[in-house]
Amino acid sequence: MKWLTFDEGGTVRHGYLDGDEIVVTGDGDLAAVVRGEFGTGVRERRPVQGVRILAPLLTPGKVIAVAANYQEHVKESGSEARDQKTATPRLFLKPDTAITGPDAPVVLNPITSQLDWEVEIAAVVGRRASSVPVAQALDHVFGYTTSNDISARSLDLDVPRDGEAWTGFFDWLEGKWLDGSAPMGPYLVTTDEVPDPQNLELTLELNGQIMQRGSSTDMVHTVAELVSFSSRLMTLNPGDVILTGTPSGVGATTGVFLKPGDRMVAEVEGLGPLTTPVVAS
């Protein structure tokens, strides 16, 4: 089932897709649906073309992301492929102010001159998870959505950089936190329609040119492993989101960065296209 959150005349509502119509099942975003708090009765129908689709979850409790989780992306960055026997997930968090939806513009923040893209599969937690084994981890996932981890590869600050390794690390980390830097949508697709999250194609087009094309078969850590590992560090609650990494083809390795007027289309197989225009500040 393809669930979605949408704006109808200033009111946030949610429902599921049925052909070219939305079956409206309630007000607010999909948080209640993810928690299992939804009725089965059909309330109303709306043409999907007549509404503005929003991010499936507007204020998720946690947005967990993972760096260096596709081997080809690791190698394009100049590193050796990660040893899956000894590697552990490299997790970081993004704030809820990074969340935005389909067609919402990302503002080119003047703090950076190197704004980049990263198409990703986002897994949405549907059941509380604490120290769950890998074999049971996907039982705690409600569904998946397309996401784009927009990243500032430079921070143009008004102070000289000291050159310390930790400064470089925190510049990278803080570059993940900009407003609107985590577009998601258009749909939250339930797991029954995504039987194998490790066999999905991901693409990102910039102004009609394909910049990224990869497969989740290239992941260092599977979605199940990411859910399991994360749940050992922190309790995962319904509505928490895990961004699962990006394939090769990011701007940082090609020297191409986003500029006003650009248009990105990120897409994960079966999850729908996610369009994000870029505008000046």
Order of alpha helices (4+ residues) and beta strands (2+ residues): beta-beta-beta-alpha-beta-beta-beta-alpha-beta-beta-beta-beta-beta-alpha-beta-beta-alpha-beta-beta-beta-beta-alpha-beta-alpha-beta-beta
